[in-house]
Amino acid sequence: MDQLSKLVSRLETVTAKLENLGQAKPQLAPKPPHLGGGGNAVVALPEIANIQDLVKMEALLLNAKRTGGSGFYHD
């Protein structure tokens, strides 16, 4: 009789969990970037060791913008 009451208790627990799962709204995973997703995408940036590296990177980016990426300055 003790086993029967344990079984009934477990069945009630499982039933309650299944009912809760049935009531929850499914959530869609975010779209990967290659399929047009974007807003929630996380981009890994390289670590910058110190402020000098940051200044060098900024100078390189500014130069690339000025030169159009060719490395040669043109107006």
Protein Blocks (a to p, Z undefined) as FASTA:
>chain_A
ZZmmmmmmmmmmmmmmmmmmmmpccddddddfknopaklpccdddddfblmlmmmmmmmm
mmmmmnnonopacZZ
